[in-house]
Amino acid sequence: MLSRTITIGLLSFLTLIDLFGSQAILPQLTAFYQTDPAAMGLAVNASTFGMAAAGLVVALFSRRIDRVKGIWLSLALLSVPTTLLGFVDDLTFFTWLRIAQGALMATAFTLTMSYLAEECSAAEAAGAMAAYITGNVLSNLVGRLMAANFADWFGLSISFWLFALLNLAGALLAYLCLAQSKTRITETGGPSVMQVWKIHLTNPRLQASFLLGFLILFIFLSVFTYVNYVLAAAPFSLDGKQLGLVYFVFLPSVFSTPLAGKITAARGSYFAFAASMGLAFAGLLALLSSSLTVLMIGLAAIGVGTFCAQATVSGQIGAAATADRATASGLYLTSYYFGGLIGAAVIGRVFTASGWSAVIYTLLAVTLVSIIAARPLGRPLPTTDQ
């Protein structure tokens, strides 16, 4: 059987590949649906609405959901809306299918986070989550490359159908590999769901974590959604295949993200987060350049910074929670994906109304807010579970 680390990374890759692939073909989708960048960006990123909603549902009913069965069933069902995307020519229907994709991706993602929190010790959790985020990085890179090249070679429809096959591969992986592990049975006693929510929402460290998750995806999706339009326009004028190659900027993140757990262990969560977002801040400044080389370096820095920040925050959720960890994971992912949805909507309007420079200045301010808001991560973790 595959080692746990490889299984976790592959599962993440196959869970989230649909989230990012469509972003690489935004200019083609905009032309196909005959709409504007803000509307198409919102439609593609509508998946984050489904993710936020599903995170809440899992948080409410996590005690009743079998982790492994929930993961593989979600991934199997994910192939249905992915397949249907290859048939639709209506933007509203496209948006609803993206929401459905998001709900199923988030269900698998949230249950996997819960599974890791329950299967791993506090010392192992950061490394396990770093492996999961590394798979997330690979889905960003490979998913975008695949979508751009599939759309160029075979057309938009076949591109979506090939991604549906990857969804089924993820379901098979979860069924065959995770089923071999013995998942903890969650106790039915203890605090009610609302009491657990109150415990989490009044926990200063979790409060900060939920806000930071919101801000991380707000920044990341805003950059990597609308930079496609910048690169497709003068002075860069990149075509679809060239846009796909741009996403090799995620390659450094594949190697840097696993280090997040080690940095956290050595210097603490706040240091790891602040250093990561400081790098992202420098990357945002580089996006103001008219040099393609400088812009690529900036995108790479943003990728490394935001992925390391995400690994740092998500890796300590289970340890920070003093009650039901699955509910804490669900609330975190709800805030995380809600941040992506709000980012796509707000920054899309900023981009349409005021241009790329205004987008960057807005995101620089958001990055500074995240570093300030992360200070509770410097507090000691709870030493007991309730």
N, C-alpha and C positions, 0 to 999 in steps of 0.2 A: 504493500500500500504506500501511497505517497506520504511523505513526512507531513506533520501538521503545518509547518511553515509554508511549504509549497502548496498544500491544499488551500490554506487560507488565502494566499496570494492569488491563486488561480480562480478561486471562488469570487473574490472581489472583482477581478478582471472581467469575469463572465457576467457578474451581476450588474455592473455599472457601465458596460461598454455602450449600451443604447443611449445613456444619458449624454455622452459627449460626441458620439459619431455625427449626429445631425448638425452639430455646431460647425463642423468643417465644411458642410455643403450649404451653409446659409445663403450665400449669393445665388446659387442655383435654385434653391427652394424659393427665394424671393422672386426670382424671375418666373418660375413655374406657377406660383400662386398669384403673380401679378399684384404684389403688395409692397409696402415700404419696409425698411430695415427694422424699425421699432415694432411694427405689428408682427413681422416674421420672427424676430428675436423673442418676443413675448410668447408666441405660439410654440416655438421650439422649447423654450424654457418653462412652458406650462407644466412640464413633467415635475418641476419642483413643487408645484401646488399639490399634485397627487402624492408626492413624497411627504410633504408636511402633514397632510391629512392622514396618511397611512401611519405615520409616526405616532400621531395622537391615538389612533385606534389601537395600535399595538400596545401603547402605554396603558390604555384602559383595560385591555383584555389579556395582557401578557401572561398572567398566572394560568390562564386556561389554554394557552397555545403550546403545542409540542414544538420545540425549537427546530429539530431536524426536519420533521414533516412539513412544517410551515415554510422552511427555506426552499426545499426542492419543489414543493407545489407552486410557490410563488414564481419561481424561475420557469417552470413548465408553462404556467398560464401567461407569463410575460411574452411568450412567443406568439400569442394570439393577436394583441394589438400591434406588435411589431410587424407581423405578416400583413395585417390590414392596411398599415401605412403605405404599402406598395400599391394599393388599389385606389386610394382616395384622391380626389381632385378639388375638394372643398376645404377651405382653411379652417372653418369651424369644426368639422369632423376631424381634421388633422389634429387640432388642439385637444379635443376630447380624448383622442387615442394617445396623445403624449401624456395627458393626465393619468390615464389608465396605466401606461408604462411606468410612470413615476410611482404610483401607488404600489405596484407589484415589486418594483426595484427596492423601494424603501422598506417594504415588509421583509424581504429577504435580508436587506442590510441590517435592519434593526434587530431581527432575530439572531443574525450572526454575531452582532456585537454582544447581545445578551448571552449567547452560547459561549463566547470567548470569556466573558466576565465570570461565568459560572464554572467553566472548565479550567481556567488558568488562575494561578495564584496572583496576588497583587504584584509580585516581582516579575511574573511572566507576562502580565497583561499589556504592559507598554510595548514589549517586543512583539507580541502577537498582533496588537493593533497596528504597529509599524509595518508588519508584513501585509496586513489588510490594506493599509493606505498605499503601500508600494504597488499592490495589485490595482488599486484605484489609479495610480499614476500611469501604469502600463495601459489601462483602459483609455485614459486620455490620449496617450501617444498612439498606440496601435489602432484604437477605435477611430480616431480622426483620420489616420493614414488610410485605413481600410475603407472608410466611408467615402473619402475624396477619390480614391482610386477606383473603387467599385462603381461609383456614380459616373466617373469619367469613362470607364471601360464598358459597363453594362447598362447604365442608366439608373435613375433614382429608385425605381421599383425593385429591381433585382438586388440593389444594395440593401434595402430593408429586409428582403427575404433571406439573404445570407446572414444578416444579423439575427434573424429569428432562429436559425440553426444553432447559432452560438448560445442563445438562451436555453435551448434544449440540452446543449452540451453541459451548461452550468447545472441544470437540474439533475442530470445523470451523475455528475461529479459529486454533488451534495448527497444524493441518494446512496451512492456506493461508498463514499469515504466518511462522511459525518455520521452515517448510521452505525458505523462500527464503534463510535464512542458512546459512553453512557451518560446521557444528559441528566443533570440533577432535576428531581421532581420538586416543583415549587410548592411550598406549603400553602394550604388554603386559609390557615388562621392568620393572626396578626392584624396589623392596621388595615382599614378599608382602603379602597382605591383613592378616595378623596383625601384621606389622612396621609397616604403615601405622597400624593401630589403636594400637599401642604408642606410635608417634611422636605421634599426636594426643592420646592420653590422658595423656602425660607433658609436654605443652606447657602451661605455666602459664596462658597467655592463653586457650587453648581449654578447659582445665579450668574456668576461671571462666566462659567463655561457655556451656558446657554446663549448668552449675549455674544460671546466670542465666536461660537459656531455660526451665528447669524451673520456676523461681520466678515468672517473668512470667506464664506461662499458668496456674499454680496460683492466682495472685491473680485474674487476669482472669476465668477460667471460674467460679471460686467466687462472685465478685460477681454476674456477669451471668446465672448460673443461678438462684441462690436469691433475688435481689432481686425476681424475678417474683412469688414467693409473698408477699413483704412488700407489694408494690404491689397485689396482688389482695385483700389482707386489710384490715381496718380499721386505721388511720383513712383509708387511701387508697381502698380498694374500687374499683380500676379494672377495667373489663371488658376483653375480649380486644382490641377495636379500640383502646381507650385505651392498653393495654399496648404495642401496636405503635407508637403515636405517641411513647411514651417514648424509643424508640431513636433519635430525632433528636438525642439527646445525643452520638451519634457524629459528627455533622456537623462540629463543630470539628476533630476528628481528621483529617478529609479534607484540611483546609488546613494543619494543623500538622505532620503526619507527614512531608511532603516536606522540611520544614525540618531534620529530624534529621540528614540528610547534611551540610547546611551548617554546623550547630552542631558536628558532629563534626570537620569539616575545620578550623573556626576555633579550637575550644577542646579538642579531643581526645575520645576515646570515653568516658573515665571521667567527665568533666564532664557530657557529654550524658546519660549514663545516670543519674548521681546526680541531676541536675536533673529528669529525667523521672520518676524514682521518688519524688522529693521531692514533686512535684505529685500523684502518685497517693496518697501518704501523706495529704496534705491532703484529697484527695477522699474517702478512707476515713473520715476523721474526720467529714466532712459527712454520711455515711450514718447516723450516730447520731441525726440530727435527725428530728423528727416533722413537719417542714415539707416539703411536696412540692417546693417551689421549691428549697430548700437541698439536698434529696436529689438533684434533677436536676442541679444544679451539681456536686455531688460525683461523680455518675456520669460527667458530661462530663470532669471533671478526671482521673478514673481512666482513661477512654478515651484521652485525649490522652497521659497519662503512660506507660501501658503500651505503646501503639502506637509512640511515639517511642523507648521503651527497646528494644522488639523490633527496630525499624529500625536502631538503633545497634549492637546486638549482632550481628544477622545480617549487617549490611553489612560487618563486618570479619572474618567467618569465613574467606573465601577468602584474604584477605591474611595472616591469622594462621597459616594452615595452611602447613607447610613440606613437605608431601607431598600426595598425592591429595586435591584439593579436594572432589570429589564425596563421598568417604568422610567428610570433615569435616562437610559439609553434612548428610549422612545421620545422623551421630551427634548433631549439634546438634538436628535436628528430632525425633529419637527422644527425647532428654531433654526437649525442649520439650513434646511431646504427652504424654509420660509424666507431666509435671508437671500437665497438665490433668486426666488421669485420676485421679491421686492427690488433687488438689484437690477434684474432684467427689465422690469417695468420703469423704474425711476431713471436709471442710466440710459435706457433707450430714448426717453423723452429729452434728457439732457443732450444726448448725442444728436438727435434730430434738430433740436432747437438751437444749440450753441456750439456743436462741433466737438472734435476729439480732445482738444486742450482742456475744455471745460470738464469733460469726463475725467481726465487725469487729475485735475486739481480737486475735484470732488472726492475721488478715491484716495488721494493723499491724506485728506482730512479724515476720512473714515479709518485709514490705517493708523493714524495717530490716536484716534479714539480707542481703537482696539488695544493698543499697547498700554494706555492708561487704565482701561477697564480690566486688564489682566492681572492687576496687582493682587487680588485675592488668591491667585494661584501660588503665591509665595507662602501661604499659610500652611501649617502642618496638616497632613491627611488624618482623617479619623483613624483611631487605632482599633475600634471594634465595630462590628456589624450589629444592626438591630433587626 
